[in-house]
Amino acid sequence: MNIKKYEAFVRAVERGSLSKAAEELGYTQSGISHMMQSLEEELGFPLMVRTSTGILPNTEGEVLLPIIRQLLSTNEALEQYIAKIKGADTGRIRIAAFSSVATYWLHTILRDFQKDYPHVEVQIVEGGANTIEAMMDNREADLCLYTGGEKRSFDWIPLCEDQLLVLLPPEHPLANETAVALDAIMNEQFIMPMDGYDYEVHHILDQLDQYPYIRFSSCGDYAIISMVEKGLGVSIMADLLLRNYHNNAVALPLDPPQYRMIGMGVPQLKTVSPVTRRFMEYVQAYVQQRQETARPESN
């Protein structure tokens, strides 16, 4: 079995183009075309459909794609273990993360990690829960950083709580309060994160007797903040995002307080590659340092 053929197939599907896959993998156009033809001949059926817009997996290709990705992941882990035994740390980590985590955590974690592992390639994809969970299910990511992984099929490690706050226009009657009662939201025009970004907010609103009037929906955090700032409604957002983004909207805790648990997930802890395991340690060290810095000193 030639693992390079399977890698070329996955890369061609991901890029939607044989030429782009060939460029990334260092092959010629004819070389990668020959590899795909050889792979399909070995399997006894085609894997892809050539369309006017690019390469798409056919039904058989869709079925095999997650299995092939797992094969490549296992092979990469093997190569990393061999490299580690030889004293070299190389490899690739594919990370799927919430935008807030990617924006405000990963730059510091990556800075420290790359100092010690300069030859490791790190790929980051930002998205909502639906995108992240689909990537994990399809083995398109080696590690995820988001909330809600407790009920998923992959292995999950809780990291820290992040408070959810109600976001109000600066001139709102409740803006001078120290906290906002949860049932007060029922009477407000509400700006809802779109599907895939909204399950934490739905979990909070489900505690009410009735939902507020959903005036707008948006998958962009900063768009929601801007709309609230201009008086178009109220919303609920995470402290991690709001504390790092300067704006004139007013963020207040809910009463009772509401939290989300940010965590880290991998397909299987027992099979995680050495380089991914090391990165996980850097994530945990960063979170622990943040918690110690935020912890009030005892008198």
VENTA-V530223 format. One record per residue. N is the residue number from 1. PHI is phi in radians with two decimals (NA if undefined). BURIAL is b if it has 9 or more other ideal C-beta (glycine too) atoms within 8 Angstrom, else e. D_CENTER is the distance of its C-alpha to the mean C-alpha in whole Angstrom. Layout:
BEGIN
n,phi,burial,d_center
N,PHI,BURIAL,D_CENTER
N,PHI,BURIAL,D_CENTER
END
This chain:
BEGIN
n,phi,burial,d_center
1,NA,e,32
2,-1.67,e,31
3,-1.12,b,27
4,-1.12,e,27
5,-1.15,b,28
6,-1.20,b,25
7,-1.12,b,23
8,-1.14,b,24
9,-1.08,b,24
10,-1.09,b,20
11,-1.14,b,20
12,-1.13,b,22
13,-1.16,b,20
14,-1.13,e,17
15,-1.57,b,19
16,1.21,b,22
17,-2.79,b,24
18,-1.19,b,27
19,-1.16,e,28
20,-1.17,b,24
21,-1.11,b,24
22,-1.08,b,27
23,-1.10,e,26
24,-1.19,e,23
25,-1.60,b,25
26,1.43,e,28
27,-1.87,b,30
28,-1.47,e,33
29,-1.03,b,32
30,-1.19,e,35
31,-1.13,b,34
32,-1.28,b,30
33,-1.10,b,32
34,-1.14,e,35
35,-1.09,b,32
36,-1.17,b,31
37,-1.12,e,34
38,-1.13,b,35
39,-1.12,b,32
40,-1.14,b,33
41,-1.18,e,36
42,-1.11,e,35
43,-1.35,e,33
44,1.63,e,36
45,-2.78,e,34
46,-1.26,e,32
47,-2.03,b,28
48,-2.33,b,27
49,-2.06,e,29
50,-1.57,e,30
51,-2.00,e,30
52,-1.19,e,31
53,-1.74,e,27
54,2.45,e,26
55,-1.67,b,25
56,-2.29,b,24
57,-1.27,b,24
58,-1.44,b,27
59,-1.02,e,27
60,-1.14,b,27
61,-1.10,b,25
62,-1.08,e,22
63,-1.16,e,23
64,-1.44,b,23
65,-0.98,b,20
66,-1.09,b,18
67,-1.21,e,21
68,-1.15,b,21
69,-1.08,b,18
70,-1.13,b,19
71,-1.04,b,22
72,-1.14,b,20
73,-1.12,b,18
74,-1.14,b,21
75,-1.12,b,23
76,-1.13,b,21
77,-1.09,b,21
78,-1.05,e,25
79,-1.11,b,25
80,-1.18,b,23
81,-1.09,b,26
82,-1.10,e,29
83,-1.10,b,28
84,-1.15,b,27
85,-1.09,e,31
86,-1.37,e,32
87,1.69,e,31
88,-2.05,e,28
89,-1.91,b,24
90,-2.35,b,23
91,2.35,b,20
92,-2.44,b,16
93,-2.15,b,13
94,-1.87,b,10
95,-2.02,b,6
96,-1.94,b,3
97,-2.60,b,2
98,-1.02,b,5
99,-1.05,b,7
100,-1.11,b,10
101,-1.22,b,8
102,-1.08,b,8
103,-1.33,b,11
104,-1.90,b,13
105,-1.92,b,12
106,-1.17,b,11
107,-1.09,e,14
108,-1.26,e,17
109,-1.09,b,15
110,-1.16,b,15
111,-1.03,e,19
112,-1.23,b,20
113,-1.15,b,18
114,-1.21,b,20
115,-1.08,e,23
116,-1.62,e,24
117,-2.31,b,22
118,-1.21,e,23
119,-1.74,e,23
120,-1.58,b,19
121,-1.51,e,17
122,-2.09,b,13
123,-1.96,e,11
124,-2.13,b,8
125,-2.12,b,6
126,-1.65,e,5
127,-3.09,b,5
128,-1.46,b,7
129,-1.02,b,7
130,-1.07,b,9
131,-1.12,b,7
132,-1.12,b,5
133,-1.17,b,8
134,-1.14,b,10
135,-1.12,b,9
136,-1.20,b,9
137,-1.11,e,13
138,-1.61,b,14
139,1.06,b,13
140,-1.56,b,11
141,-2.31,b,9
142,-1.54,b,11
143,-2.72,b,8
144,-2.22,b,5
145,-2.30,b,5
146,-2.91,b,6
147,-2.13,b,9
148,1.74,b,11
149,-1.41,b,11
150,-1.05,e,15
151,-1.79,e,16
152,-1.61,b,14
153,-1.38,e,16
154,-1.48,b,14
155,-1.37,e,15
156,-2.18,b,14
157,-2.15,b,15
158,-1.10,e,15
159,-2.00,b,15
160,-2.87,b,16
161,-1.46,e,17
162,-2.26,b,16
163,-1.26,b,19
164,-1.72,b,19
165,-2.10,b,21
166,-1.51,b,23
167,-1.88,b,24
168,-2.14,b,27
169,-1.08,b,29
170,-1.05,b,31
171,-1.72,e,35
172,-1.18,b,33
173,-0.98,e,36
174,-1.57,b,34
175,-1.14,b,32
176,-1.62,e,35
177,-1.33,e,34
178,-1.52,e,33
179,-2.74,e,30
180,-2.05,b,30
181,-1.08,e,31
182,-1.02,b,29
183,-1.26,e,31
184,-1.20,b,32
185,-1.23,b,29
186,-1.01,b,31
187,-1.63,e,33
188,-1.85,b,31
189,-1.39,b,29
190,-1.98,b,26
191,-1.84,b,23
192,-1.74,b,20
193,-1.03,b,16
194,-1.30,b,16
195,-0.92,e,15
196,1.70,b,11
197,-2.10,e,11
198,-2.04,b,14
199,-1.17,e,15
200,-1.14,b,15
201,-1.16,b,18
202,-1.04,e,20
203,-1.05,e,20
204,-1.27,b,22
205,-1.17,b,24
206,-1.12,e,25
207,-1.36,e,27
208,-1.50,b,29
209,-1.17,e,32
210,-2.63,e,31
211,-1.29,e,28
212,-1.19,b,29
213,-1.27,e,29
214,-1.44,b,26
215,-1.50,e,27
216,-2.39,b,24
217,-2.32,e,21
218,-2.71,b,18
219,-1.62,e,14
220,-1.77,e,15
221,-1.01,b,15
222,-1.24,e,17
223,-1.14,e,19
224,-1.10,b,20
225,-1.02,b,21
226,-1.09,b,23
227,-1.15,b,25
228,-1.12,b,25
229,-1.02,b,27
230,-1.56,e,29
231,1.46,e,30
232,-1.48,b,29
233,2.73,b,28
234,-2.06,b,26
235,-2.66,b,22
236,-2.22,b,20
237,-2.46,b,17
238,-1.45,b,16
239,-1.06,b,18
240,-0.97,b,15
241,-1.34,b,15
242,-1.24,b,19
243,-1.24,e,20
244,-1.83,e,19
245,-2.12,b,20
246,-1.35,e,23
247,-2.82,e,25
248,-1.66,e,28
249,-1.17,b,26
250,-1.86,b,27
251,-1.87,b,25
252,-2.27,b,26
253,-1.20,b,26
254,-1.47,b,26
255,-2.17,e,29
256,-1.30,e,28
257,-1.04,e,25
258,-2.20,b,22
259,-2.38,e,19
260,-2.13,b,15
261,-1.80,b,14
262,-1.44,b,11
263,-2.48,b,11
264,-2.25,b,10
265,-2.19,b,10
266,-2.36,b,12
267,-0.95,b,14
268,-2.66,e,17
269,-1.06,e,18
270,-1.25,e,21
271,-1.98,e,20
272,-1.12,b,18
273,-1.21,b,19
274,-1.01,b,21
275,-1.24,b,18
276,-1.16,b,15
277,-1.06,b,17
278,-1.15,b,19
279,-1.10,b,15
280,-1.02,b,14
281,-1.14,e,18
282,-1.18,b,17
283,-1.09,b,14
284,-1.12,b,17
285,-1.14,e,19
286,-1.12,b,17
287,-1.11,b,17
288,-1.09,e,20
289,-1.13,e,22
290,-1.07,b,20
291,-1.16,b,22
292,-1.20,e,25
293,-1.20,e,25
294,-1.40,e,25
295,-1.21,e,27
296,-1.16,e,30
297,-1.28,e,33
298,-1.35,e,36
299,-1.36,e,39
END
